[in-house]
Amino acid sequence: MGGVGKTTLVKHIHNRLVKEIHYQVCWVTVSQGFTIKGLQYELAKILKLDLSDEVDEHRRAAKLNWAFKNRKKIVIILDDVWDRLCLEKLGYSLGMEGCRLILTSRSSEVCLKIGCQKLREVKNLNSDDAWELFRKSLGCETLVSPDIEPIAKSLAGRCKGLPLGLITLGGSMRGVTDIREWKNALKEFPDDMESDVFKVLQYSYDRLRDTNMQECFLYCALYPEDCEIGRDELIGRYMMEGMMKGDSREEEFNHGHTILNKLVKICLLEATSEGVRMHDLLREMALRITNVKPRYMVRAGIGSQVPEEQDWIFDLDKVSFLKSYIRGIPEDMAPNCPSLSSLLFSDCTLRWIPESFFQHMNNLQVLDLSYNSVLMDLPSCFSNLRSLRALSLRQCDQLRYVPPLGKLKNLRVLDVSYTGIKEVPQGMENLFKLKFLDMSGIGLDELPKEILRKLSHLQYLKLPLRVNAKIEDLSSLELLEEFKGRFCDLHNFNKFMRNRRNCEKDWWYDIRVMPKVSSAQCFLHHDSGNRRVEQRKVILQSFSLEADGGVPASIILPHCVQNLHIENCRGLRSCLVDSFQLQATLRGLSCVIKHCDDIEWIVNVPDGRNTIIKTDCICFHSLTVRYLRNLVGVCKGKIASHTFSGLTELCFNHCNRMKKLFPWAIVQDLKNLQVLWVQYCDEIEEIIGREEEGSSQSSNPQITSTTADLPKLKRLHLSVLPELKRICDGKLICDSLESMDFKWCPNLKRLPFFTPNTNGHPLPSLKRIEVKKSWWERLEWDQSHVKTLLQPYLIADDDEKLEGNQYHVKNHFRPY
């Protein structure tokens, strides 16, 4: 029966098999409303097989069959099978050598029709196991006293050993320690529930006692069965519906996460790696509830036809066709649904909507037509939906025109991103209540003058990459929390940053500063579809910082910037960080710099400057440097310890003037470094340079020590460094190092890895070393036993070739 633990059992089998290197495991959730084509594509994705060009079902099956036969010891798990499947159409032949099939179903008849050789009925738990599961579901924070225990056992006994019922009921009683509340719960639990699992589950739903949380739970039933729902997407829909409380987007998202966490904690939703999922029995229970009030009509993930007009009941509240396969709505269809508040037609291959369709939907507040790439037109009556709060047309890329929006003055959310429109919808300047506007990815070159000033309530704004953001318009958006857009020059960018400094509100941004935009750049700028900006990123590309008189202008970096990309810029100062104007210390900066020939140092502290009391400095999280022709090294001078103390990745590529990467003085600060990657640097002689005599730091005994510890370093990659003589003069302790690659470093004669224990392993975490065999054999070692200890991890390569100056390197495990 449903909820007995079939999926949980095969998850354990799956996880056990995955740990065995001899098995390849394919997991596919089938569910109701499946299609053979959909299952074929799911299996192909797992097998890394491309079926996109195959129209014929039988040819797809033949390719899958070929892929299965070319793999040894493969296990296919089909979960939640409702109807008979033709396994041959999935590429699986019964008795195929080296291939095993496991499936779960509520029906033994289905298993027999498919041809299963062994059937295992999953039964309810006995009373002792049921009580143990119920106790675990209560959580460690719920202490069951001797007085409460008999009441709790009676309550658990009503579930008749059904695991889902025990887990859900236990979750609803989590944290309850008052015996009176336990007695009341037992009294409220009717005797006849024992024969109906849905009544057991609904009891946990009723105990929520919070209508808002109940609405949020029921809303999940609008998604297809077994669908993994992204948290931000779901909370974004809650916000469209007006279900979240808060004075800002951040507060509303916090409220949404709080509700989802509670629903997960009481076991009404299941947490997944990407979001949440609703158990199919709980979804069935939710759909039973919404057959009464509020009234839902849910066709998500199933069917190819819109229900007949008479099936659209008068008091419907929400209708969902999410991820269905409908093509169009019957001509002249006009459902009489005056109470309908939400209509979700997202991702259902919708081609057309008849002119009359919306005429009796005067209360419609949320309309989602997103991801219908073949939808070309919208009916004109669409303009009369005066109650509409949210409209999403995202990625309807064939849609060239949106009817006038001037009458939709209640609209809070408008998403026209990645549609085919090339001008702002008529009447958009009248949407005074608009809080969310996404116009990214459309072919618009310029916004109408002063339109943003009239939309002063905007909290979220994404502009097309072609549009140059005007500081005069943006400065009026005092409530802005999330912004994505482009400035054509540094002057306007700096002006906007000064303006934002006066704003106390914390914000998220993805900003580009670049003079022109190509079509290719617009394509590469395509985002993932997430409703949140969720980063603090600035990209500076293809412009000059040279101001009047040849003095470089400063770049005003925004508050708490996390990602900074600088590419092909002229006029930067010889020291990169001197080009920035900071308001406070930047912590955790991930920085990528490419093709900037003015830069000689990343950080350069002149003698006499005190970096200890300096409040406006940069603390790096990662640093990637490519094609800086005049770079001398990472740093010079007396560097504040916090500058590199948080650094986790250091990657350098094609920096041909550099002799050494960084000085020995800062090794003590690299306690968090995990990846060190250096390649194609023609002149580099040492990675960690010797301290020059007479330098301000050479007298420090801690710095001049010959042994240093890089406790978190996991990956070391050195390739095509023809002049490299040494990694360092001293000794390195790298207890976390897992992987090393040395590709064509012909002058490197010694590895500095060291263990204080005379007979100990210098690299206890090591998994692999990739080198050229002849180079490995001539290496010198400070400790004679080390080479023998490292030999088992060696991946030797005798087939390396040089063609001119180009060395062919395998790009395994690239960090970027």
ZALO-994888 format. One record per residue (C-alpha): residue in three letters; x, y, z. Coordinates in pm, whole numbers, plus 32768, in hexadecimal, padded with zeros to 4 digits. Layout:
BEGIN
ALAXYZ ...
REM end
This chain:
BEGIN
MET800080008000 GLY8066816A7FE1 GLY814081F680F7 VAL81C580A38163 GLY832E80F98108 LYS836C806A7FAC THR842B819A7F2D THR84EE81B48072 LEU856080498050 VAL85D880707EEA LYS868981B47F4A HIS875580E78042 ILE879B7FE47F31 HIS87FD80FB7E42 ASN88EB819B7F3E ARG898E804C7F8F LEU89C57FFD7E1F VAL8A4F81577DD2 LYS8B63811B7ED0 GLU8BC97FDF7E14 ILE8CAE80497CF7 HIS8C437F157C2E TYR8ADC7F8F7BFA GLN8A4080A17B2D VAL88E980FE7BB2 CYS87D081AA7AEE TRP86AD82377BB9 VAL857082B07B0B THR842F831C7BBB VAL830F82B07ADA SER81CF832C7B89 GLN807583537AF2 GLY805083F5799F PHE81A5837F7926 THR81FD836D77B6 ILE82EB82747712 LYS839C83977668 GLY83D2844477B5 LEU845E83097855 GLN854282CD772A TYR85D3842A774F GLU860283FC78C7 LEU86C582BB7891 ALA878D83587777 LYS87EF8478785C ILE887383837960 LEU892F82BB7856 LYS89B9840077BB LEU891483A17672 ASP889684AB757F LEU873C845A74F4 SER86E085BD748F ASP86EE856F7319 GLU8624842D7330 VAL84B3845D72DE ASP845D82EC72C8 GLU840C82397410 HIS849D80EC739A ARG85E881867331 ARG8606822B7488 ALA85C480D67529 ALA86CF8034744D LYS87D0813874B3 LEU877C81077622 ASN879A7F9075F8 TRP88F17FBA755A ALA895C809D7679 PHE88E87F9F777D LYS899F7E8276D2 ASN8AE47F4976D1 ARG8ADB7F717849 LYS8B2A7E617943 LYS8A6F7E2D7A89 ILE89647F347A5A VAL88357F4E7B41 ILE86FA80067AD2 ILE8609807A7BE1 LEU84AB80E07B71 ASP83F4817B7C97 ASP827B81A87CBA VAL820180E27B8B TRP808680F57B63 ASP8045804A7A16 ARG80E07F40793E LEU82217FAE7890 CYS82AE7F21774F LEU84157EF377C0 GLU84917EBC765D LYS842D8023760D LEU851380937727 GLY86327FCE7690 TYR861F7EBA7795 SER85F47D50772F LEU85957C54783C GLY86BD7B79788F MET87B97C7077FD GLU89107C037877 GLY89A97CE17982 CYS886B7DB179A6 ARG87757DA57AC8 LEU86277E527AF3 ILE85877EB57C40 LEU84337F5D7C45 THR833C7FD17D4C SER81C47FD17D1E ARG80877FCA7DEE SER80057EB57D0C SER80887D4E7D00 GLU7FBC7D247BC0 VAL808A7E327B15 CYS81CB7D837B82 LEU81577C367AF4 LYS80EB7CD279A8 ILE82407D747983 GLY82E47C2079B9 CYS838A7C457B0D GLN84317B007B7B LYS84227B447CF2 LEU831D7C077DB7 ARG83567C8E7F15 GLU82247D177FC9 VAL827E7E3480B5 LYS81A87E1081EB ASN814F7EF98307 LEU82327F028437 ASN81F27E2F856B SER81947EE586AA ASP82F67EF98738 ASP838F7F8185F5 ALA8268806E85C8 TRP829D80FF8724 GLU8414812886E2 LEU83D181E2859C PHE82CE82BF8647 ARG83C98312875C LYS84D083738659 SER83D2844E85A1 LEU838E850D86E4 GLY84F7858186DE CYS85FA858B87F2 GLU856486CF8878 THR841F861B88DA LEU844C85638A23 VAL833E84598A56 SER830C84398BCD PRO828782F68C6B ASP813383A18C92 ILE812284038B24 GLU81AB82BE8A92 PRO806881EC8AA1 ILE7FA483098A00 ALA80AE833088F1 LYS80AA81B788B1 SER7F2F81BD888B LEU7F4B82DD8793 ALA805D822986CE GLY7F8C80EA86D2 ARG7E77819B860F CYS7F6481A084DF LYS7F62802384CF GLY80D880168486 LEU80CB80F0834C PRO822081A3833C LEU81A582DD828B GLY808983058385 LEU817682D384AC ILE827683CA8424 THR816F84D283D0 LEU80B484AD8517 GLY81F884A985DE GLY826985E5852A SER812586968586 MET815D864186FA ARG82CC86A986F8 GLY8320878A881D VAL81DF873788E0 THR823486E38A4B ASP80EF87418AFD ILE8025860A8B57 ARG7EE086CE8B2D GLU7F35871989C2 TRP7F8385A98985 LYS7E3485448A20 ASN7D818646894B ALA7E3185C78810 LEU7DC18463885C LYS7C5C84DA8899 GLU7C55859C874F PHE7CD8846F868E PRO7B9783BB8622 ASP7B8382418644 ASP7B23820784D7 MET7C708294845A GLU7D12813F8481 SER7C7E80CB8335 ASP7CCA8205826C VAL7E30827F8244 PHE7DB883CC81B7 LYS7D04841B82FA VAL7E4583D783BA LEU7F0384C682D5 GLN7DF285CE82DF TYR7DFC85C5845A SER7F68863F8447 TYR7EFD8749834D ASP7DE187BD8430 ARG7ED387DB8555 LEU7F8D88EF849E ARG7E8889E38528 ASP7F188AEA843D THR7E4F8B358305 ASN7F758BDC8256 MET80508AA7828B GLN7F3489C78219 GLU7F0F8A9680DA CYS80858A7B8098 PHE8075890080C4 LEU7F4688D97FDF TYR7FEC89B57ED8 CYS80FB88AA7EA7 ALA7FEE87C27E1A LEU7FDB88A77CE9 TYR812888117C79 PRO813F86C07BC7 GLU815885837C96 ASP82B385387D22 CYS833086887CA2 GLU845F871D7D50 ILE840288897D91 GLY851389907DB2 ARG84F08A597EF0 ASP85238BAE7E53 GLU84348B5E7D36 LEU83278AEB7E2B ILE83538C167F11 GLY834B8CF87DDD ARG81F68C667D8A TYR81818C977EF1 MET81E58E057ECD MET81298E247D83 GLU7FF48DA27E38 GLY80218E9E7F53 MET804E8D868052 MET81928E0A80EE LYS81B38F1281FE GLY82C490198203 ASP831D917F81AA SER842C911380B4 ARG847C8FF47FC7 GLU85858F7A80BA GLU84898F6B81D7 GLU838C8EB880F9 PHE84928DB58092 ASN84F28D8581FE HIS83838D4B8251 GLY83688C4F8135 HIS849C8B8B81A5 THR84158B8A8309 ILE82CD8AED8294 LEU837B89E881BA ASN8467898E82D7 LYS833B895583BC LEU8288887F82B7 VAL83C487AF828D LYS83F687958405 ILE8297870B843B CYS82C9861D8313 LEU81B886A88230 LEU82C886F8812F GLU840E864480E7 ALA8553870880CC THR862286C27F91 SER8775873E7F19 GLU86D2884B7E41 GLY859388997EFE VAL846787D57F7D ARG838D86B77F08 MET822D86497F65 HIS81F184D57F9E ASP80F084567EA5 LEU800383E87FBC LEU8016853E8061 ARG7FD885D87F0C GLU7EA584FA7EE0 MET7E2E856A8036 ALA7E6486D87FD6 LEU7DA086A57E93 ARG7C8286097F5B ILE7C7A873B803A THR7C7A88247F0C ASN7B5187697E76 VAL7A8188217F7A LYS7B16896F7FE4 PRO7BE58A147F5F ARG7B8B89757E0F TYR7CB489107D36 MET7CB788747BDD VAL7E0B87CF7BB0 ARG7E7E87397A65 ALA7FF287737AA4 GLY80D8868379ED ILE7FBE85B97952 GLY7ED285C1782A SER7ED9866676D8 GLN7D86871276DB VAL7CE788317797 PRO7BAD87B9784F GLU7A5C880777B1 GLU79C18954780C GLN78C088B278F3 ASP79DC881B79C3 TRP7A5489797A23 ILE7981898F7B5F PHE78EA8ADE7BBF ASP79A68AFE7D0D LEU7B018A937C9B ASP7C1C8B467D52 LYS7D588AC37CAA VAL7D9B8A047B65 SER7EEA89647B0C PHE7F6988CF79C5 LEU80DA88EA7A2D LYS81BF88147953 SER80A0877A788D TYR809487347718 ILE7F6A87FB769F ARG7F8888B27556 GLY7E65899F7552 ILE7D1A89FA75EA PRO7BD989AF7525 GLU7B588ACF7453 ASP7A4B8BAA74F6 MET7A848B0B764B ALA7A248BFE7763 PRO7A1C8B5578BB ASN79338BFC79B2 CYS7A1E8C137ADE PRO79E18D637B8A SER7A9E8CF17CC4 LEU7BD38C6A7C12 SER7D078D117CA7 SER7E2B8C4D7C11 LEU7E5C8BB17ABB LEU7FA48AF97A7B PHE7FEB8A9B7911 SER81668A8E7937 ASP823A89A37860 CYS811A88F077B6 THR8168892A7641 LEU80408A1B7626 ARG80198AA174C3 TRP7EE88B8274D2 ILE7DE08C1475B9 PRO7C888C67752A GLU7C0C8DCF7536 SER7AEB8D7B7621 PHE7BB08CB07720 PHE7BE28DB57832 GLN7A988E707816 HIS79F78DCE794D MET7B2E8DD27A28 ASN7B098F287AC5 ASN7BB28EC07C0C LEU7CE88E2B7B69 GLN7E198E9D7C2E VAL7F358DB97BBA LEU7F698D557A4F ASP809B8C8579FC LEU80D78C3D788B SER82528C1578A9 TYR832A8B1E77E5 ASN82348AF576C6 SER832F8B2475AE VAL822C8AF97498 LEU81298BF0751F MET81158D0A741E ASP7FE68DDF747E LEU7F1E8E5175AA PRO7DA98EA47593 SER7D4C901375AD CYS7C5B8FCF76D0 PHE7D978F8F7796 SER7DAD910B77C2 ASN7C6F910D7895 LEU7CED902E79AF ARG7CE2914E7AA6 SER7D1490727BDD LEU7E598FDE7B5C ARG7F778FEB7C5A ALA80798F1A7BA1 LEU80BA8ED17A30 SER81D48DEF79B9 LEU82238DC77848 ARG83898D58787E GLN842D8CA5775A CYS83038CB97670 ASP84088D057568 GLN83168D047440 LEU823C8E0C74E4 ARG82728F537428 TYR8161902D74BF VAL80C1905F7615 PRO7F699108761C PRO7F50925776D5 LEU7F83923E784D GLY7F08939778B5 LYS7DCA9314795F LEU7E8492137A33 LYS7ECB930E7B47 ASN7ECE92027C55 LEU7FF791507BB4 ARG811C910C7CA1 VAL81E5900F7BD5 LEU823290257A5F ASP83248F3279BA VAL83578F5A7842 SER84BC8ED27841 TYR85378E127710 THR83FE8E5A7648 GLY840B8ED274E0 ILE838F9033752D LYS8468915874BE GLU83B192767564 VAL832292C276BA PRO81B4925276D7 GLN80C6937776AE GLY8047940B77F5 MET8160937C78CC GLU81A294D7795A ASN804D94C27A09 LEU80AC93907ADA PHE80F0945D7C11 LYS80DB93327CFF LEU81DC92657C41 LYS82E391C97D26 PHE838290C77C40 LEU83EA910B7AD7 ASP84BD90187A0C MET8511908578A8 SER86568FC6787E GLY869F8F1D7733 ILE85B28FEB7658 GLY861A90A9751F LEU85E3920475B2 ASP86F0930D7573 GLU866894287649 LEU856294657755 PRO8462957B7723 LYS84CF96B777D5 GLU847E96CD794A ILE83B4958A794D LEU847794FF7A76 ARG8437963D7B3F LYS82C295F07B31 LEU82FD948F7BB5 SER838595077D03 HIS831393D17DC6 LEU83FD92E77D07 GLN84BD91FB7DEA TYR853E91177CD4 LEU85B8918B7B7E LYS866590D17A64 LEU86AD91987928 PRO870C911A77CB LEU888591117797 ARG886891FC766C VAL87C6930E773F ASN88AF940C77DE ALA882F94447940 LYS87F095B67982 ILE886196337AD5 GLU874E973E7AD4 ASP8644962D7AC8 LEU86E995337BB1 SER872796337CC3 SER85AE96537CF9 LEU858D94DE7D4E GLU85CE94FA7EC3 LEU852B93A97F10 LEU860392E67E18 GLU868E91A27EB1 GLU86F490D77D7F PHE8781916B7C3D LYS881690E17AFF GLY887F91C979E6 ARG8994927B7924 PHE8A3E93CF792A CYS8AED944177EF ASP8C0394FE78A5 LEU8CB9951179F0 HIS8C3D96727A3B ASN8ACF96097A54 PHE8B2994CD7B11 ASN8BED95947C16 LYS8AD296907C31 PHE89D895787C72 MET8ABF94E07D79 ARG8ADA962F7E30 ASN896096477E2C ARG893894E87EBA ARG8A2B95347FD5 ASN89219618806A CYS882594FB8063 GLU881B943081A3 LYS876693098102 ASP883C91D580BC TRP882591697F4E TRP888B90687E4A TYR891090BD7CF2 ASP89A6903D7BAE ILE8A38916D7AFD ARG8B01918879BC VAL8BCA92BA795A MET8C1392A577E6 PRO8BE8939A76C5 LYS8B4D92B575BF VAL8A9E916775B8 SER8AAB906274A3 SER899E8F627457 ALA8A878E5074D3 GLN8AAE8F027621 CYS89338F1C7640 PHE891B8DA57609 LEU8A298D59770B HIS89768E3C7803 HIS884A8D4E780C ASP87FD8CFF7977 SER877F8BB87A0C GLY86188C237A4B ASN86458C5B7BBE ARG85678D757C38 ARG86788DF17D24 VAL87B48EAC7CC8 GLU885C8E037DF4 GLN89B68E907DBE ARG8A7A8FD07DD8 LYS8B398FDB7C91 VAL8BE190E97BC1 ILE8C7990B27A66 LEU8D5A91C279D6 GLN8DA591847867 SER8E479231773E PHE8E6D939A77AF SER8F7B948E781C LEU8FA695217978 GLU908896397902 ALA9001978A7977 ASP906A98EA791B GLY91E099217936 GLY922597AD7916 VAL91D697647A85 PRO9110961E7AA3 ALA8FB196427B29 SER8F4795767C58 ILE8E4394647C50 ILE8D44948A7D67 LEU8CEA932B7DCE PRO8B9392EE7E66 HIS8B5792787FC7 CYS8BB6910C800B VAL8C0990B27EA0 GLN8C4B8F3A7E8D ASN8CAD8F047D20 LEU8D838FF47C57 HIS8DE28FB37AEB ILE8ECD90A17A34 GLU8F19905D78C7 ASN8FCB911A77B2 CYS8FD89265786D ARG90DC93767834 GLY9155947F7923 LEU915B93AA7A5E ARG926994007B5B SER939B93247B6E CYS9312929B7CB5 LEU91B592117C81 VAL912392627DD7 ASP919393CE7DB9 SER909593F67C9E PHE8F7393C77D91 GLN8EC994BE7E75 LEU8E3E94067FA2 GLN8D54947380B4 ALA8DAF9354819D THR8E6D920D8199 LEU8DF69119808D ARG8DEB8FBA811A GLY8DDA8E78804E LEU8E1A8F0F7EF5 SER8E2E8E1D7DCF CYS8EF28ED37CC1 VAL8F378E7C7B53 ILE90258F577A88 LYS90718F277915 HIS91288FE97802 CYS9183911D78D0 ASP92E69178786D ASP9316929B7963 ILE931191BC7A97 GLU9463915C7B32 TRP93ED90F67C8F ILE92A5908A7D26 VAL930991277E75 ASN9435920D7EA0 VAL946F92B87FEE PRO957E93C87FDF ASP967893DC80FD GLY95F194A7821D ARG947E946781DF ASN93CF93CB830B THR92DE92C08291 ILE9280924B83EF ILE91A5937B843D LYS912A93A682D8 THR8FAD937C82D7 ASP8F6D9374815F CYS9021924080DE ILE8FC69104801F CYS8FBC8FA480AF PHE8FC38EA77F92 HIS8EFB8D647F83 SER8F7B8CF67E2C LEU90618D917D29 THR90708D2E7BB9 VAL91678DE57AD6 ARG918F8DAC7961 TYR92558E56784D LEU92F18F717919 ARG94288FAC7849 ASN94D49097793F LEU947A8FF07A88 VAL95AB8FCF7B6A GLY95048F147C87 VAL93E08EFD7D77 CYS945C8FEA7E82 LYS957990C47EFA GLY95BF91758041 LYS95339148819D ILE93E290A6815A ALA92D390A08265 SER929C8F3682D1 HIS91238F448290 THR91588F97811D PHE91958E2880C5 SER91298D748203 GLY8FD88D158166 LEU90688CB68010 THR8FF28B5D7F99 GLU90538B5B7E26 LEU917E8BF47D74 CYS918B8BBF7BF9 PHE92858C5D7B05 ASN92968C2E798E HIS93708CD0787C CYS94248DD07954 ASN95718DCA78A0 ARG96358ED97955 MET96088E437AAE LYS97408DA27B50 LYS969D8D3B7C99 LEU95328D217CFF PHE95388DA17E64 PRO963D8DD07F77 TRP96808CE08096 ALA96078DF38180 ILE94978DB88135 VAL949A8C3A8146 GLN943A8C5082B5 ASP92FA8D08824B LEU928C8BFB8153 LYS91EF8B188257 ASN90AC8AF3818C LEU91468AC18031 GLN90AA898C7F8B VAL910B89AD7E19 LEU92528A2A7D83 TRP92528A267C05 VAL93688AB97B2D GLN939C8A7879BA TYR942F8B0F787D CYS950C8C0B7933 ASP964B8C097864 GLU973A8CBF7954 ILE96CF8C477AAB GLU97EE8BAD7B6F GLU97538B6F7CC4 ILE95F48B657D51 ILE964B8BE17EAD GLY976E8CD37E96 ARG98908CF67F84 GLU988C8E258069 GLU99808F2B7FED GLU9A8E8F8F80DF GLY9A5290DE8182 SER98D990D58145 SER97F6914D825A GLN97818FEB8299 SER98C38F238287 SER990F8F6C83F6 ASN97CB8ECB846F PRO98288D6E84F7 GLN96CB8CE784B0 ILE96EA8D4B8342 THR98538CD88311 SER98078B798391 THR98588A70828D THR971889A882C9 ALA95B28A1C827D ASP945E8978829E LEU9349898A8196 PRO924A88C0825F LYS912488D3816B LEU91D388B98018 LYS912387A57F50 ARG918C87E27DE4 LEU92D988467D52 HIS92F0886E7BD8 LEU943088E57B30 SER944588C679B5 VAL951189537896 LEU96038A167972 PRO974B89E778B0 GLU98248AB9799D LEU97958A3F7AE8 LYS98B889D17BC6 ARG980F89A77D15 ILE96C289BC7DC5 CYS97788A557EEE ASP98CB8A4A7F9E GLY983289DC80E7 LYS975788B98148 LEU95DB889B8132 ILE94EB87D5820A CYS93AF878D8140 ASP92E3868B81FD SER91A386C98130 LEU923F86B27FD4 GLU917485BD7EFE SER91E385FF7D99 MET932286767CEB ASP936186B27B78 PHE94B887027AE8 LYS94B58737796D TRP95F4879878BC CYS96BA883D79CF PRO980C87BC7950 ASN98E788847A42 LEU9827882C7B7E LYS991187417C39 ARG9880872F7D9A LEU973387177E4C PRO973287C37FA0 PHE962F86EF8056 PHE9698869381B3 THR961D85D482E2 PRO969F861A8443 ASN968384A38488 THR97B983FC83F9 ASN96FD82CB837A GLY95AB83708349 HIS94EF83B28207 PRO952E85168189 LEU93DC852680D5 PRO92E48451819B SER91B384C280CD LEU924F84887F76 LYS917D83D87E69 ARG9237841B7D23 ILE937684AC7C89 GLU937B84E57B10 VAL94D9850F7A7F LYS95C384A3796B LYS9670836279D5 SER97D483C77973 TRP97B1850F7A32 TRP9735845A7B68 GLU985D836E7B68 ARG996384857B75 LEU98BE854B7C8F GLU998B85917DC8 TRP98FA85527F23 ASP995385E08078 GLN98CC84A78123 SER993183638075 HIS97F7829E80D1 VAL9706839D803B LYS972883307ED0 THR96D081CA7F2A LEU959E82397FEF LEU951D830C7ECD GLN955682087DBC PRO93F981627DD9 TYR934C82AC7D85 LEU941182E57C46 ILE936483117AF5 ALA948C83167A07 ASP9475839778A2 ASP957D83557798 ASP94B283E27678 GLU94DD855776B6 LYS953686127577 LEU95B787687521 GLU9553880573DA GLY960C894E73B7 ASN95C88A0174FE GLN946F89697530 TYR944D885A7636 HIS9318877E7637 VAL929087677798 LYS9171868F7814 ASN9075877878B5 HIS8FFE869179CB PHE8F7E87327B0A ARG8F9C889B7A91 PRO8F31898A7BA7 TYR8EA38A867AB0 
REM end
